[in-house]
Structure formats: C-alpha cells, structure tokens
Amino acid sequence: MSPTAVAPAPAPVADIELSRAATDQILRRIGLVLGIGAMIVMALELPAVLVQPSNLSHWPEIHLVSAYALFAVLAVVSVRGSVRGIHRIAAAAAVCYLGVTVMTPLVYPVVHEGSYASWPYRGLALGVLAAGLAWPRRVAAGFAALLATATSVSNMFVVPGGSLWDLFGDITRALGVAALFLWCVVYARSAAERVDREAVRQRHRAATIAATAAREREGARFAALIHDAVLSTLLEASRSRESSPVLRTQAARTLDQLERSRGAPELDHFDAAATIDYLRDAVREVDPELAVQVSSRRDADLCLPVESAHVLGAALMEAVRNSLRHADVAGRVVRREVSVTIATGGIRVVLADDGAGFDPARVPADRMGIAGSILARMRSLAGGAAFVESAPGAGTVVTLVWGSDG
C-alpha cells in the first residue's frame, strides 16, 4: 500500500478569469476615460461648429453628435457592460468617426475663417484610441493610418488655400499623432496581458508547490501511521509466541485504520465536540479501557484543522502505546489518565502515568517513538508543541499543545 498521490485539481474557469483580469481592467479604464474625454471634446467643439457656414441647416449639430454619440455609450458599457461589449462599441465608434470624417466636405463648404483645420482632423486621436481599444494591434494600425489619411484629405477640401504640399504635411502630422496615441493603447494592453500571463504562471507555480507539499504531508502521515500502527503490531507479533485475542484485535484495528486513512472524507475543521470524540476514538484504538477526562472554559470555541487533529491524535496514540509498552512496574498496577483542556482557539492534551519512568536525556536519537512520533510530529505542526517530563521511578507526563495563533 502506498500513500495516495495528491494532484492539483484543474480549475479552468479560475484560470480563464485570472488570465484576463488585468487586461479587462485596463480595457474598462481606457474605455471610460475615452468616453468621458470625447464628451468633453464635443462640448468644446460645439461653439465653433454652430458658427461655421454649412450646406444644410442642423447638419453641423447632427454631424458632430454622430461622431461622438457612441463614445458616451462606450463610457457606460465600460462601467457596467461586458468586455465583448466594450470591443464592439469601440469598433462602432471608430467606424462612425471615419464615416463622419468622410462626410465633412458635404456638410461644410469651408471651415470657419481663421481655423486651420476641421474639428474631425483635430479630434483624430479619439478615433485612433477607439480603434486601439477595439481591434488587435495590426488591424488597429491599419485603421489608424486610414483614418489619418481620410481626415487629412477631408480637411484639405474645407480649409481654403490648401495645396498638395499642405496635404502632405497634414498627412504626416496626422500619422504621427495616430502612431503616438495608438502606441499608448497598445502598450497599455500589452503590459496588462503580461501581468495576466505572469499571474497565471504564479498561480500554476503555487498550485504545484501546494500539491508537492500535500504529497509530502501525506507521505509523512502515512509513514507515521506505518510506524505507530503497523510496526507496533508487527513488533508485538514477533514477541508473542502464540496467537492471542489482544494481538488479533490490534491487527484488525490497524487494518481498519489503514483502510479508513485511504478513504477518509474530506473535512476542513473540527469543532470542540468533534475534536473530543476524535481524541477519545484515538485513545480507544490503543487502550479501550483508558478514559479521557475533558474540561473546557465557558463559551470556548475551537476550530481545529483536520490535519492538525490527525497529527494531535497520532501523537497521543503513540504516547499511550509507549506508556503501555514501557511504563509497567512489577507488583503493582500502573495508573494512567488522559485529560483534554479546550480553550478558545487552543487545546491541551496530557497523558500522565505513575509507571517506571525514564531519563529523556538517555533516549537514543534514532528512537522514533518519542523523538519522531511525538516531539517532531507536534513541532512540525503550525501552532503545535509537545513536552515530555519523566524520571526513573517517577512516572511520565506527555503534554501536547495546539493553538490557532501559532
């Protein structure tokens, strides 16, 4: 029989959410800022639009609102909508801005005197930012170049006195502005994607470490079970020259314990009542006649992790075995008692006997009964500790302590 391997459970949904967390957040923030910024630009452009000559009445206002209306929707969707909705609204806003740009010469015969550019040319960055928010970088770059060229050509038709050289200068400036703002969006999205990838890697690394630690704990628990139960049974069998009911009972309990260990239900914590029952069962596994005395403070509330309960119970069982194995004194009955004291957030278990006792300093370091199965086991437990007090002829006291505050 071998310890059960613990593998990290797959969590595709959590991984997908984690892999998009920073990217989704940056998309929402850019969308919100872009939407609010477009509303501010529209408000600033409106006075100039109202005084410009136009080919048709009311068209300047409709023209302006058509370019910026979807940016207001983008701001709302960025706060309350889905990420897919942000992409779609941003794409629609970018395409709408391009359409409005192309229609500019149909709305205005000429821009207001003293102005060097139409408002679609001045607001080019908004359309570029929307494209960077909506599409992958290559598609966004192509759209930005198209929009920069379209706004420059459209601007040439409504700015009096324009020439091909002026058009070349306008296109160059527009491409530079488009490249700058598009780079900002692309860089922000790329940085967020790197953060997401690193978060996923850290999550997988932590899951691997946790799985390895779980396997090590399971292996240590199984090794301790082998020592405490299996080897103890084998040792008693080797010493006994004939079959005995006690040995058969101990062997049956050991096999049952191994089976329950393999298929134990997954619990998280024991409360005070469950902990007491668990410790009583642990003591009965070794000595059915040994009673467990319990005292607790009023309103004591215990939340003992199951793993800690297993360690505490195993250490107590080994202490009882050692007492049964080594504490007997010829000519009299050795008295043993187990007391459990529960306080809020902690527990203390004491096994005391008035048997032969021993000198702890003279116990060999390679003896696993006390050093490995009691002291080291409890000290490896977060918040746990163990103490063994004994002297030849003075009995033995083993104290096991666990506290939730470590």
N, C-alpha and C positions, 0 to 999 in steps of 0.2 A: 504494500500500500504506500502511496506517495502523497505528499501534500498537494492539495488542489491548486493548480496554477490560476492566478488571478490576472485576467487580461483587461485592458481598458475598454469600456463599453463604447461603441460608436455613438457619436452624437452629431449627426449630420445637420440637424436643424440649428443647434447651437453654433456649430462651426460656420454655417452659412450666415447666420446673424452676425457673428463676430467678424467674419471676413468682409462685411460691408459696413461696419459700424462707423468708422472714421470717414469713409467715402460718402456715405449717406448724410452724415452730419455736415460735411463741407459743402455738399450739393445744396442742402437746405439753407445754409447760411448765405451762400452766394446767390441763390435764387431770391431770398428775402431782401438782401441788400440791393440786388439788381432791380427788383420790382419797385422798391421804395425810391431808389435813385432815378428810375425812369419817370416816376410821378413828379419828382422834383424838377427834372429837366423839362417835362411837358409844361409845368406851371411857369417856368422861367421863359420858355419859348412862346407861350400863348400871347403875350402883349405884342411881340413883333409880328406874329402871324396875323393878328387882327388888323394891322395897318398895312399889310402888304397888298398890292393890287392882285386880283385874281381873275380868272376867266369866268367863274361861276360863283354866285353868292352862296355862302355857307360851306363851300367846298374846303376852304382852308381849315375850318374847325373840324370837319369830318376827316380831312386828310391827317390832321395832327392826332386826333383821337384814335384813328385807325392804326397808327403806328405804335401807340403806347398803351392801348387798352389791355392787350394781353399781358403786358408786364405787371399790371395790377393783379390780374388773375394769378400770375406766376408767384407773386408775393404771398397770396392767400394759400395757394397749393403748397408752397414751401413750408408753411407753418402746419397745415392740417392734412395735406394730401399725401399720396404715396410718392415714392421716388420715381416710379414709372410715369406718374402724372407730371412730375417736375420736368422730366425729359421731354414729354410730349408738348407741354405748354411752352417750354423754352424754344423747341423747334418751331412751333407755330408762330411764336413772337418774332423769331429771326426771319422766317419766310415772309411774314406780314410786313416787317420793316423793309425787306428788299423790294416787295411789291409797291409799297408806298414811295420808296426812293425812285423807282422806275416811273411812277405816275407824276412825279413832281413837275416836269415840264408841261404836263397837261393842265395842272392846277394853276400855276403861276406863269405869267408871261415873262416876268422878271422879278428878282428879289428886291426888297426894299432898298432904296438908294442909300449908299454908304455901307452896305453889308458886302462882305467879300465872299460869302458862302451861304447856301441854303441851310435850313435847320436839319434836314436829313444828313447832310455832309458833316455838320457839327456833332450830331449825335451818333456818328458811325460806331463809336465804341460800344454802345448799348447793343446793337445788333450783333457785333462780334462776340461780346460776352455771352449773349443768349446762345449763339452757335457753339461756343466752347462748353456751355452747360448741357447742351442737347445731344451732341454727337461725339464720336471718337475724334482724336486729335487730327487725323488726316482729313476726315470729312469736314471738320470744323475749319481747318486751314484752307481747304479749297473754297468753302463758302465765304470765309473772311476775305480772301483775295477777290472773289466775285463781287462781294458787297462793296469793297473798297473801290473797285473799278467802276461799278454802277453808280455809286454816289458821286464819283468824280466826273463821269460823263454827264450825269443828270445835272450836276452843279454848273457845268460849262454852258448848258442851254439857258439857265436862268440868271447867270451873272453876266452883266453887259461887258463888252470889251474883252471877252476871253479869246485865247489863241491856243494853238496846239501845244506851244511851249508851256502855257499856263496849265493845260490839261495834263501834260507830263508831270509838272510839279505837283499838281493836286493828287494824281495817282500815286506818286512817290510818297507824299506825306500820308496819304490815306493808308497805304500799305504798311508804312512804318508804325502808325497808330494801331492798326489792326493787329500787326505782329506783336506789339508790346502788350496789349490787353489780352490777346489770345494766349500768350505765353504765361501771363499771370494765372489764368484759369487752368491751363493745362498743368502748370507746375503745382498748383494747389491740389488738383485732383490726383496727380502722380504721388505727391507726398502723402496724401490720405491713403492711397492704395498701398504704399509701402508700409504705413503704420498698420493697416489691416493685415497684410501678409505677415508682418512680424508678430502681431497679436495671435494669429493662428499658429505660427511656429511656437510661440511661447506656450500656448495652450496645449499643443501636442507634446511639447517637451515636459510640461508639468504633469500631463497625463501619464507619460512614460515613466517619469520619476515616481509618481504615486503608485503605478502598477508594480514597479520594481520593489518599492518599499512594502507594498502589500504582500508580494510574494515572499519577501524576506521575513515579514512578520508571521506569515502563515507557516513558513518553514521552521522558524524558531518555535512557534506554538506547537507544531507537530513534533519537533524534536523534544520539546519539554514533555509533551504527552507520552512520547515513547519512553523517556527516562522514568517519568513519575509512575506510569501505569504498567506499561508493557514490561520494562526491565524489572520493576518491582515484583511483578507476577512471576517472571522467569526466575528471579533470584529465589523467591520463596519455593518455587517448584524444584529448583536444584537442591535446596536444603532439605526438602521433605523427601523421605524415602518411600512414602506410601501416599496414595491419594487421600485427600481429606475434604470434607464438605466446605471448610473455610477457603481452601485453595480453589476449589471448583467455583465457589461463589465469587471470589475475587477475579478469577479468569473470565467468568461470564460478565461481570461488571465492566472489566477492561474492554472486552469486545464490544459491549453495548456502548461504551463511552467513545470508542473509535468510530463506530457507525454513526452515532449522533453528531460527532465532530464533523464528519464528512457532509452530512445533510442538515446541519443546523440552520434554522430560519434566520433570515437577515433582519436583525433588530438594530436599533440605534442606541437606546439608552435604557437603563433600569431605574425605576424609582426605588424608594426605600423598601417597600413591601417586596418587590420583585428581587431586590438585592439580598434581603434576608432569606427568602426562600431559596435563592440560588446558592448562598453560602451553606445553608443547612443541608441541601442536597449534596453539596461537595463534601461536607464532613461525613454524611451518611455513606458516601461511596467508599470511604476508608474505614470508618468505625460507626456502624449503625447504632451503637449504644451511647455514643458521646453526644450530649445535649449542647445546644447553643443558646447562651443567655443573651438577650437583646435589651439594650437601653437606648433611648433617644431623647434628645431635647424636645421640648414642646414646640410644635409647628416646624420641626426640622424637615427640610425639603432636600432630597438627594436626587441628583441626576447623574448617574454613573454610566459612562460609556460601556457598551457591551464588551469591547476589547479589554477595557480596564477590569471589568468584572471577571472575565476569563483569567486574566493574569492574577488577580487577587485570589480567586478560588483555587487556581492551580498551586499557588504558593502556600495557601492554607492547607490544602490536601497533602503537600509534601511535608509540611511541618507536623501534621498529625501522623503521617507514616513514620517519620523519623522518631517521634515520641513512642509510637507503638513498637518500633524496631529496637530502640536503644535505651529507653528510659526505665525498663523493668528492673526491679530490685528484688532479689531473692528474699522470700519470707514475708512479704507484705504486698498489698495491692496499691498500685500507683494511681493517684487521683489526677484526673485531667479535666480541664474545663476550657471552654471557648466562649469568649464574650465579644459581642459586637456593639459598638457605640456609634450612633449616627448623629451627626450634627449637620446644620445647613451647609451644603457644599462639601462635605467630607465624611469619612468613615474610618474607624479604627477597629482592627480585629486583633484579639490577643488570645494566644494559646499558651496555657500555663500547666505545668505538671510538677509534681514533687518527687520525681524519679531520681535516677542515678546522676544526672547532670554530666557535664564535661567541661573541658577547658577550651573555649573557642580558639585561643591562640595556637593550640596544638593540632587543630584540624588541618590535614594536608590541603594544599591549594587545589589539587586536582580532584577533590571530593565534590561531586556536583550537587549532592543533596542540599547542603546549606548554601554554599557559595554560589552555585549556578541556579538552582531551582527556587531559592527563596530570596537571597540578598540581591543577586544580579538581576533576577527577573523583576523584582519590585523597583529597583533603581532605574531600570530601563524604561519604566512606565512614567509618563508625564504626570507629575504630582504625586508619585509613589515613593515610598521608602520602607525599609524593613530593618528591624533591630533584633538581635539575638543576645539574650542575657542568660548565662549559665555558669555553674561552677560544680566541680565534683562533689556529689552528695547533697547539693543544694537545689536540685531541680533545674528546669529550663523555662524561660519565658520568651516566646516569639511574638513580636509586635509588628503588625502590618498596617501601614497608614496610607491613605489616599486623600488628596484634597484637590478640588477643582481649580483653585488658584495657583496650583503648582508649588 
